[in-house]
Amino acid sequence: MAEEITGPQCHETRERQEQRRRAHDGVIIPLAATAMADASQLGGILLQLRLKRIGLPIDDFGTGYLSLSALAQMPFSEVKIDRLFVTNRRCDGEMLRIVRGSIALAHGYGMKVASDGIDDIMTAEVLSQLECDFGQGDAFAPGLDVDALGAYFENLSCGSALDQAALIH
């Protein structure tokens, strides 16, 4: 027997559904490219996570077992370009072509792009020009353990890494 929900009951149901959906906003579960050797078995699970608005960035893009067809078929939200392709990229035109192509590919599938290994402002500027959406590396802040993190933010001054981070969209 089915019962139709109308009026205020229907409104409450929609509100509860929206609250459940919003509860996952901002939650991100990075997936290592090396763990994607058999991505087909993960497809249903990944889709359920994305339907709950959980972000699924693929980490270390370009270094693992993720095929281009899996990239096209899986519901990833973001591609994170491995530092291997970014560090010292000014000296290597081949790596720059790989980064440019990776950004275009990810954007073509509606994904955001992050880059690891941005160790200088010049690299950050180049990645910004290539329309990389996010970045991390020593150009913005050094890698810190938990104890050093609090001290770093206490000593952070104007014109520092946070201002430099604005170079990436």
Contacts in CASP RR format, 6 or more apart in sequence:
PFRMAT RR
TARGET T0000
AUTHOR 0000-0000-0000
METHOD contacts of the structure
MODEL  1
MAEEITGPQCHETRERQEQRRRAHDGVIIPLAATAMADASQLGGILLQLR
LKRIGLPIDDFGTGYLSLSALAQMPFSEVKIDRLFVTNRRCDGEMLRIVR
GSIALAHGYGMKVASDGIDDIMTAEVLSQLECDFGQGDAFAPGLDVDALG
AYFENLSCGSALDQAALIH
5 13 0 8 1.000
20 52 0 8 1.000
21 52 0 8 1.000
21 53 0 8 1.000
22 53 0 8 1.000
24 52 0 8 1.000
24 53 0 8 1.000
24 54 0 8 1.000
25 53 0 8 1.000
26 53 0 8 1.000
26 54 0 8 1.000
26 55 0 8 1.000
27 53 0 8 1.000
27 54 0 8 1.000
27 55 0 8 1.000
28 54 0 8 1.000
28 55 0 8 1.000
28 56 0 8 1.000
28 57 0 8 1.000
28 77 0 8 1.000
29 49 0 8 1.000
29 54 0 8 1.000
29 55 0 8 1.000
29 56 0 8 1.000
30 56 0 8 1.000
30 57 0 8 1.000
30 58 0 8 1.000
30 59 0 8 1.000
30 80 0 8 1.000
31 46 0 8 1.000
31 56 0 8 1.000
31 57 0 8 1.000
31 58 0 8 1.000
31 59 0 8 1.000
31 76 0 8 1.000
32 59 0 8 1.000
32 60 0 8 1.000
32 64 0 8 1.000
33 58 0 8 1.000
33 59 0 8 1.000
33 60 0 8 1.000
33 61 0 8 1.000
33 62 0 8 1.000
33 63 0 8 1.000
33 64 0 8 1.000
33 65 0 8 1.000
33 66 0 8 1.000
33 82 0 8 1.000
34 60 0 8 1.000
34 63 0 8 1.000
34 64 0 8 1.000
34 65 0 8 1.000
36 42 0 8 1.000
36 58 0 8 1.000
36 64 0 8 1.000
36 65 0 8 1.000
36 66 0 8 1.000
36 70 0 8 1.000
37 65 0 8 1.000
39 66 0 8 1.000
39 67 0 8 1.000
39 70 0 8 1.000
39 73 0 8 1.000
39 74 0 8 1.000
40 70 0 8 1.000
42 74 0 8 1.000
43 73 0 8 1.000
43 74 0 8 1.000
43 75 0 8 1.000
46 56 0 8 1.000
46 74 0 8 1.000
46 75 0 8 1.000
46 76 0 8 1.000
47 75 0 8 1.000
49 55 0 8 1.000
49 56 0 8 1.000
49 75 0 8 1.000
50 56 0 8 1.000
50 75 0 8 1.000
50 77 0 8 1.000
55 77 0 8 1.000
55 78 0 8 1.000
56 74 0 8 1.000
56 75 0 8 1.000
56 76 0 8 1.000
56 77 0 8 1.000
56 78 0 8 1.000
57 76 0 8 1.000
57 77 0 8 1.000
57 78 0 8 1.000
57 79 0 8 1.000
57 80 0 8 1.000
57 112 0 8 1.000
57 114 0 8 1.000
58 66 0 8 1.000
58 71 0 8 1.000
58 74 0 8 1.000
58 76 0 8 1.000
58 78 0 8 1.000
58 79 0 8 1.000
58 80 0 8 1.000
59 80 0 8 1.000
59 82 0 8 1.000
60 80 0 8 1.000
60 82 0 8 1.000
60 116 0 8 1.000
61 79 0 8 1.000
61 80 0 8 1.000
61 81 0 8 1.000
61 82 0 8 1.000
61 102 0 8 1.000
61 106 0 8 1.000
62 81 0 8 1.000
62 82 0 8 1.000
62 85 0 8 1.000
62 98 0 8 1.000
62 102 0 8 1.000
63 82 0 8 1.000
63 84 0 8 1.000
68 105 0 8 1.000
71 79 0 8 1.000
71 105 0 8 1.000
71 109 0 8 1.000
72 109 0 8 1.000
76 109 0 8 1.000
76 111 0 8 1.000
77 111 0 8 1.000
77 112 0 8 1.000
78 106 0 8 1.000
78 111 0 8 1.000
78 112 0 8 1.000
78 113 0 8 1.000
78 114 0 8 1.000
78 133 0 8 1.000
78 134 0 8 1.000
79 102 0 8 1.000
79 105 0 8 1.000
79 106 0 8 1.000
79 111 0 8 1.000
79 112 0 8 1.000
79 113 0 8 1.000
79 114 0 8 1.000
80 113 0 8 1.000
80 114 0 8 1.000
80 115 0 8 1.000
80 116 0 8 1.000
81 99 0 8 1.000
81 102 0 8 1.000
81 103 0 8 1.000
81 113 0 8 1.000
81 114 0 8 1.000
81 115 0 8 1.000
81 116 0 8 1.000
81 132 0 8 1.000
82 116 0 8 1.000
83 115 0 8 1.000
83 116 0 8 1.000
83 117 0 8 1.000
85 95 0 8 1.000
85 98 0 8 1.000
85 99 0 8 1.000
85 102 0 8 1.000
86 95 0 8 1.000
86 99 0 8 1.000
86 115 0 8 1.000
86 116 0 8 1.000
86 117 0 8 1.000
86 118 0 8 1.000
86 123 0 8 1.000
86 127 0 8 1.000
87 117 0 8 1.000
87 119 0 8 1.000
87 123 0 8 1.000
88 95 0 8 1.000
89 95 0 8 1.000
89 96 0 8 1.000
89 99 0 8 1.000
89 123 0 8 1.000
89 126 0 8 1.000
90 122 0 8 1.000
90 123 0 8 1.000
90 126 0 8 1.000
96 126 0 8 1.000
99 115 0 8 1.000
99 127 0 8 1.000
99 130 0 8 1.000
99 132 0 8 1.000
100 130 0 8 1.000
102 113 0 8 1.000
103 113 0 8 1.000
103 130 0 8 1.000
103 131 0 8 1.000
103 132 0 8 1.000
106 112 0 8 1.000
106 113 0 8 1.000
107 113 0 8 1.000
107 131 0 8 1.000
112 133 0 8 1.000
112 134 0 8 1.000
113 131 0 8 1.000
113 132 0 8 1.000
113 133 0 8 1.000
113 134 0 8 1.000
114 132 0 8 1.000
114 133 0 8 1.000
114 134 0 8 1.000
114 135 0 8 1.000
114 136 0 8 1.000
115 127 0 8 1.000
115 132 0 8 1.000
115 134 0 8 1.000
115 135 0 8 1.000
115 136 0 8 1.000
115 168 0 8 1.000
116 135 0 8 1.000
116 136 0 8 1.000
116 137 0 8 1.000
117 123 0 8 1.000
117 135 0 8 1.000
117 136 0 8 1.000
117 137 0 8 1.000
117 138 0 8 1.000
118 124 0 8 1.000
118 127 0 8 1.000
118 135 0 8 1.000
118 136 0 8 1.000
118 137 0 8 1.000
118 138 0 8 1.000
118 139 0 8 1.000
118 140 0 8 1.000
118 168 0 8 1.000
119 137 0 8 1.000
119 138 0 8 1.000
119 139 0 8 1.000
120 138 0 8 1.000
120 139 0 8 1.000
121 139 0 8 1.000
121 164 0 8 1.000
121 167 0 8 1.000
123 139 0 8 1.000
124 135 0 8 1.000
124 139 0 8 1.000
124 140 0 8 1.000
124 164 0 8 1.000
124 167 0 8 1.000
124 168 0 8 1.000
125 167 0 8 1.000
127 135 0 8 1.000
127 168 0 8 1.000
128 167 0 8 1.000
128 168 0 8 1.000
128 169 0 8 1.000
131 169 0 8 1.000
132 168 0 8 1.000
132 169 0 8 1.000
133 168 0 8 1.000
133 169 0 8 1.000
134 168 0 8 1.000
134 169 0 8 1.000
135 165 0 8 1.000
135 168 0 8 1.000
137 143 0 8 1.000
139 161 0 8 1.000
139 164 0 8 1.000
140 161 0 8 1.000
140 162 0 8 1.000
140 164 0 8 1.000
140 165 0 8 1.000
141 152 0 8 1.000
141 161 0 8 1.000
142 152 0 8 1.000
144 152 0 8 1.000
156 162 0 8 1.000
END
